[in-house]
Every structure is written in C-alpha cells, then in structure tokens.
Amino acid sequence: MHLIIAEKQIAARRIASILSPKKPQKKRISGIDSYEFGNDEKTIVIGLSGHIVQLDFPPAYNNWQKVEAKELVDAELIITPTHAKIVSALKKLGKKATKVTIATDYDREGELIGVEALNIVKGVNENIEYERAVYSAITPAAIKEAFENTTKIDFNLADAGHSRQVIDLVWGASLTRFISLASRRLGKQFLSVGRVQSPTLALIVDREKEREVFVPAPYWEIYVDLVKNGENFKVRHKKTRFWEKEEADRVFGVIGDEALVSSLETSTKEDKTPMPFNTTEFIRAANSIGFTPANAMRIAESLYTNGYISYPRTDNTVYPSTIDLREQIEMFSKGHFSEYAKKLLAKKELKPTKGKKETTDHPPIFPASVAKKSQLKEDEWKVYELVVRRFFATFAENAEWETMKVSFDINEEEFRANGSRLVKPGWRWYYPYNAPEDRLFPALEEGEILPVNDKEMLDKETNPPGRYGQGRLIKMMEDMALGTKATRHEIISKLYSRAYVHGNPLQPTQTAYAVVEGLENYAPTITRPDMTSTLEEDMDRIAEGNISEEKVLQQSRDMLKDVFKELEENREKISESLREGLRKDKIIGKCPDCGCDLIVRRSRRGSRFIGCEGYPDCTFSLPLPKSGHILVTDKTCDKHSLYHIKVKGQKKRAWDLGCPYCNYLEWKEEQKKEKAATPRPEKISDIPGIGKVTEEKLNSAGISTVDELENSDANEISKTTNIPLGKIIRWQEAVAY
C-alpha cells in the first residue's frame, strides 16, 4: 500500500482527486478522513492538521513558583502529540504501507511537519521506503508532475525548522517566566517576551518615544488662487515653508491682482512596472487595500489549498523558466479577465519584470487556475483579483506620465505649481490599485497674465514621525531579518493579542513601554535585532547543510545564558521598572471628586472597576465590562479629561468604549428610563440580589427599609457587613428615584 501524507485535510482531498483515475473512496481511520484509490496497489491519501506533535518541557518544569526561569535554558525537551486521532491513523496505515510519500508544503515548516509524520510511521514500520513530492500549486499539472518526479526528503531543511521551534520555545518560555514573575503579572495577564516579538515591539515603542519628544515647529504656507477661462486652480509660493512669520507677512502683503506665467516646462516621467509578488510585497499590497497581514495570509492560504494561486510563502521575485507563462495567461482568455489576457497574448514576447531576490524553493505568487467570482467569498475574490492583476502587470510596459512645472511671477514673488497626467497607462491599466490621480491645469502659455482670485496664508506646525502601519512594519522586519516570511504576520498578531499594541498604525500600550524599557535598560540584547538576525542566519546555514543543528542550539543557549546574567544582576531594578510601568497602564485620569488618580482596580471578589486611589476617603468609582483586556488610549474626553479606553476580547478586535464616565452617565440615563417604567421596590428583599442572608446582614447594620438603604453611607455599610462596596452602590442606584 502506498501512503501519501499531505499537510491539511483539504490538500489531501484535492491531491487524491487529481491522482485518482476516478473518484477516490472516502474512508474513516481512527476518526480521520482518508482517500483511497487504485486496484492492484492501493493508494491512501491522508491529511494532517499542520503539526501533530509539539515540543514541550517535562511536567516538572511547569510550576512557575518552584522552577527558576533560567533552569528552562538547559532543560531536555519532550515531544507530545497534539492530534491523537491523526497519530493513531498514521500508525494504523503505517503498519500496512510499503512506501510513503511526504506531500506537505515545501518550506522549513512543511518539511518539519512531514518529517514528524514520517517518524511516527517509521516507529511502527522501521524499514518503510519514503520519498518527497514537491509542488508550488495544487493544480492537476503541478501535482502530477510532482508525483512523477519525486525527490528526497530534505532533512537539513526540517532540522532548520526544528531548531526554530526549540530556540523560540526556550527563549520565549524562560524570558516570559522571568519577566512575568518580576512584574507579578501571572495567570492570563502574563507578560510575553519572545526572540522576534520583543525586538519588533521595541521598534514600535522607540518610534512612539520619538513622537513624544518631538517639538512641533511653527511655519506658514502661502497659496494663491488663479483663474483661466473661468477655471480656478491653486499655486504655492516657491518657498514651501516660511519659518519666520515676519517674512511670511511681508510676502503675503505684496501679492497683487495679477500673475505672470514666467516659465512653463513639460516633460515625461516613466512609472516602472512592478516586480512579481513575494510574500512581503503581497502582504504590503493587500494591506494597502484594507487587509491585515494575518487576514491576507489566511485568505491566501485558503486560495492556495483550493488550487487558485501558487504557494503564498516565498521570497522569490523571479518567475522560473519551468513555468509556461504564456499558458498561464491563456487560461484567462475567457471570463472576467479576458480583456487583459488577450491584450498580453497579442504581444510578440512576454518578458516579465524581475526582482532582486531569486530562490529555487517556490516561484513568486501567481494565479494557478481560473476562479469565477461566484466561487469565492467577497474577501477571497479581492485577494485573488489582486494576485491576478499583479501577475498581468509584470508583463506590461512602463506607465508614462506627462508632467508640467509652471512658475508665476506676482510682484516679483515666485509661485509654482506642478501638474501631471497619465498619458500611457501601461501596467497601471492591469493593476489600478493606489494610482496617483491626475493633477491638471487649464491650458497655459508662457508670458500670459492671469487674474488673482484669492490668496491665503496657512498657519501650520511640523508633525511628529508617523507610527508604523502593519505593511510598513512587515517590510522593516524583513530588512532587519526579524522573523521569516511565514512568521512575521503572526508576530504582529501576537502583539495585538497580548495587548501590547492597538490600532493601525500600531500604538503601544503602557504595558509595552514597561516591558521594552525594562529590557532595554537592563537586558538590551533581547530588544536588539542583531541577536535574532544572527540566529536566523544560523538557521539558514542549517538548511544549507553548512552547520549542525546541535551547534546552533548550543550557541543559542549560550546567548540566552548571557542574557540571564544581565537579568539576574538587575532583578530588583527590572521588577521596580515593570511594576511602575504597569501601574501607569491602569491610570484613567484624575478623580473628579478629589483629584487623585483613577485606576483600573479589582474588588476582593475579582470584579473590575475604575476606582479612586484616595479610597477609603473617596469612594468615586465607575463600572467596567466583566471580560476583555482594558486598553487605555492616549485620547482624552473633552468633558471629563479621562482617557478613552478600548476593550480587547481574547479572539476579537478591540472595541472602543470611549470615555468611561460618559459611558456610565449614558447607562444611568437608560437606567432612569427603565426605572420610570418599573415600580420602586417596597421592601429590601424585593431588590434583585438581596436574599435572606444578605437582608439579615443589612438588618444587623440598622438598615431595614429601602429608604434607609438609599440614604446610608455605602462605605460604612460595606465595612460593617462585609458586603462588597460595588454591590451596595448598585442596590442604592437601583432604588434611587
């Protein structure tokens, strides 16, 4: 029996349907679908679910309080199954198989996933024959070619993937444990630290610091409105920014009623055809039309496994000679993109652009088959169309713009204007995304005089450097060798899920500040890209067979031990720095009653609220949602001067709560409306939440009527009865009419 192992269930189903002469039989093995075909020799295709085993520390290391973080550095790791049913199915099939073909995705991660599955099979069938099928698209032609020309498994590539797993686990687990214990942030709110995550977060925090210290400088701009044939257009003084108000006032004062066209220069500018999509450029392009990197890659992965596009994780920007590019374009001769395909096919020679990166693992991302709009969801179609159009654009000519530079003389002051229009669409006809708009003037002639219709002087200030958008951050990570094409979008998603950043462009929280500043001050190696880029280079060398995995893992452990020397020497300072930073992340603003800080607090029973640091002298408080991570933004309420807050769910985007005081007052107004339609409780026991035991506690404190409850001091009742203050306040609000 021939066993074929694919990376996912959908890939297994598609591969089986391509290789089988007729519809394959679907069979359940240990609760997992498999696909069988063939008469003389049976072939069974089974899909994994990515990694079916994982690396972990032995159970003895799981107690954070008893096992020091640095002990994890040299700990022996164990392998545990994550998908017991798939492991069981592989063992059953492996016993009967005479040959196994690994058909997982061809990259470090895919090779490692395949080797993990192979090792399970070899555990029950030591002498089984094995081979590798390598493909870049799940289409009939690509799959048949891959299985007709199988190759050897690349164990060096799998070792490179395995080394990344070990290094990321050991660095992440040990540093996360140290920082979380030092800050006393445990449980679900632990502080995450990572080999790639932390340098990336440092980039975001350092940019925010640049913004904070930025001092805006005032400047002035002067514009004039001119008229030609009833058409108005705006021109700007040649000195684009006036840094002295006196000079700006002088120039503004001499502007007369007429403008002389003193010079007019026209020229053409070429707009170069873009290179083919690699992963980074695809993510940036998808981000520019509204997709987050994580969402873009999720959709691209789905399109790939369904056979619509080629493998989306690639560094390559040069189409290999093995792809029949004309044939790929001819597929689109009918259907939605036929007009574009026919225009390209009319060319004598199809010569695509080439980027700087050329690799042999996968081609650039291109459309592998034709999809109908009705076959895909709206977001899938947008991504698919982006890939198709980019593919077409790489074969097109440069676009060409006609540009015009005009100078005007107004009382010996020079004003200028630039115009442009697209005269040859070239590649932009195929790929219209984010195209600059034409900037047109009426027909002008040198020496003519135009009337000045209006003038204005704008008072402005210089802006701080902008925050990083996700697309730009992905590019920076690539340039600094932080992470890989397959992991960079996941790192950014993790920063959001850990509540280190919010918004897009990315804005760091005070928690992010606390972690980065603590590390930069006392263990800077963790936040610098040098260390992680060195390890990335070493992992590349493992894949190339130039260094052993054992040597790289030992180098990694030695680096980490040096980091822990810094951490141990500065434990108290790090702890103090982290706790102070985390406290800042809870401050909402000043209390309207006493002026002390309002902070996010927890009651003795664990419920959250915004409370005053002046407690017990001041009992001002505001409610908070029961679940979700509270993110304090830098936006303040005009009315209450409190910071707006966002609430981040575990798997959901953060939603804006706004000013918590405004939110509370709106809620109270709604409550009043509800109360107006509801009779006031006559007895204490009529109030929701007050049972017999609670009523007895209130009676013992001298409160036996609704009026007495409403008019008593909530703080005193809480002290006397041990009933949580928040509950008493809610009961008082429930009876207040």
Secondary structure, 3 states (H helix, E strand, C coil): CEEEEECCHHHHHHHHHHHCCCCCEEEEECCEEEEEECCCCCEEEEECCCCCEEEECCHHHCCCCCCCHHHHCCCCCEEEECCHHHHHHHHHHHHHCCEEEEECCCCHHHHHHHHHHHHHHHHHCCCCEEEECCCCCCCHHHHHHHHHCCECCCHHHHHHHHHHHHHHHHHHHHHHHHHHHHHCCCHHHCCCCCCCHHHHHHHHHHHHHHHHHCCCCEEEEEEEEEEECCEEEEEEECCCCECCHHHHHHHHHHCCCEEEEEEEEEEEEEECCCCCECHHHHHHHHHHCCCCHHHHHHHHHHHHHCCCECCCCCCCCCCCCCCCHHHHHHHHHCCCCHHHHHHHHCCCCCCCCCCCCCCCCCCCECECCCCCHHHCCHHHHHHHHHHHHHHHHCCCCCEEEEEEEEEEEECCEEEEEEEEEEEECCHHHHCCCCCCCCECCCCCCCCCEEEEEEEEEEEEECCCCCCCCHHHHHHHHHHCCCCCCCCHHHHHHHHHHCCCEECCCCEECHHHHHHHHHHHHHCHHHHCHHHHHHHHHHHHHHHHCCCCHHHHHHHHHHHHHHHHHHHHHCHHHHHHHHHHHHHHCCEEEECCCCCCEEEEEECCCCCEEEEECCCCCCCCEEECCCCCEEEEEEEECCCCCCEEEEEECCCCCCEEEECHHHHHHHHHHHHHHHHHCCCCCCCHHHCCCCCHHHHHHHHHCCCCCHHHHHHCCHHHHHHHHCCCHHHHHHHHHHHCC
